[in-house]
């Protein structure tokens, strides 16, 4: 299947990999350089509350990240971006950014990704293990329990052969 000009590519590194929530034409493993996947975002909505935050993944500066790229038909692009903004930018802890990603088949495409805003109050860099565990265990939000999110993401990474 060939990509149509103007199609939208979306890079997923966490729950978007296993639960994108939008229609897509193509799905491939992909690598994004310059950012890495980290449990560095205090979740006040999806996996926690402001009073009892959970912790979720963010794309943070440095390194590289292997994830999944989705190609969305041009006709569904605006609808998909609206959905992603509603999902990913509830508290504006993520920035909607464009990046070159390398697909498993060797193509390089421009993709939308949601990177963590290090200046945001929910950014939690380098949590120590006890704090991380406490946050994961306590977090329950509108999308469910934080331990379920961590386990599902870990399982999906394993299933894809990603470490």
N, C-alpha and C positions, 0 to 999 in steps of 0.2 A: 504494500500500500504506500503510495507516495503522498507526502505532505503537500497540502495546498498552500499557496502563498498567502500569508496573512493569518495562518493558524496560530493559535496561542499554545505555548508550552508552559507547563507548571512543574516546578521542582518540589517534590515532597521528601521529607527526611524523618518525619515522625508519623503521627496518625494519618496524615494525608496519604502515606504509602498504602495503608491497609483499609482506609475508609475515606476515599477522596470526596464522595458526596456530589460529584458532578459527572456528566457524560463525557467520555473521551474516545478518541479514534485509535489511539496508540499508547502503549505503556512500555517503557524501557528502563533498565537500570541505567543510571547516569552518575557522573562525578562532577562535583562543583569544587573548584579550587579557591582558596582564600578564606574559607569558612569551615567550621567543624560543628558536629552535632554535640550538644551538651545539655544536661539537665540544669538549666540556668535561669528559668523563668518561673517566678512565683505565680501560681494560677489562682486568680481571684474569681474566676467564672466557671470555666469548663471542668476543672478538677479540684476546685477549692472555693473558698470565699475570702473576702478581705480579713475576716476574723480568724479563719482557719485555712490558710492557703495550702494548696498542694504545690507540686513542682513539676513542670513539663519541659519538653525539649525546646531549645532555640538554636538557631544557626548563629554561632558566635565567631568573631574574627579569628583568623589563623587556621592553618592546616588545610585539610580537604575533607569532603563529605561525600560518601556514596549513598545514593538514594534512588528515587524513582522519578522519572520525567513522564509527564502525561501530555499528549498532543490533543488539543481541543479544536474542533472545527471552527473556522472563522465565524460562522453564523452563531455559534454558541459562546463566543469569546466574552462579550459584554455581560451576559448572564452569569458566566462562570466567575468573572472578576467580581461582580456584585456579591455572589455567594461567598467567595473567598474573603472578601472584605468584612462581611457580616460575621463570618466564622473566626477569622484570624485577628481582626483588629477591634475586638470588643473593648479592650482597655488601651489600645494603641501601644502595647509593649513591642509589637513587631512593626517593622518598616517594610512596605511593599517595594521590592527592589528587582532589578533586571540583571541577570548574569549569564555568561556563556557557560554552558554545561556540555560535557562530552558524553554522548550516548554510547551504550555498549556496542553498537554497530559501527562506531567511529565518527558518526556525524557530530558536528558541533552546532548547537542551537542556542538562541536567546530564550531564557526562561524566566518567568516570574517566580520569585522566592520570597519568603517572609523571614527576614533577619531580625535578630534581637536589637532593640534600641538600648545600648549600654547606659544611657542617661536616664532611662525610665526607672521609676521607684520599684518596679517589679523585677528588675534585673538582679539576679543573685549569682554573682560569679564565684566560682570555686568554693562551693559549700563543702564543709567537712562531712565525712560519712555519717556521723550520728545525726547531724542536722538534716541531711538529705533524707535519711531513713525516716526521721520523725515527720518531715513534711509529706513524704509519700504516704506514710501510714495514716495521717490525719486527713488528707485531702479528699473531699467529696464535693462535687459541683454539679452543674446542670447536665454535664455529659457523663457523669458517673464517678466511680471511685478511682482515686489516683493509682492505687496498686494495680487495678485492672488495665489502665492505660499503659503503665510501665511494662507489665507482663505481655500485653498484646503487641506492643512495639518491639520488645525483645524477641518475641516469637516470630514476628514478621521479618525482622532483620536476619534471624537465624535461617528461616525458610528461604530467604533470598541469597543466603551464603555471605551475608555482610557481617562484619565484626565491629 
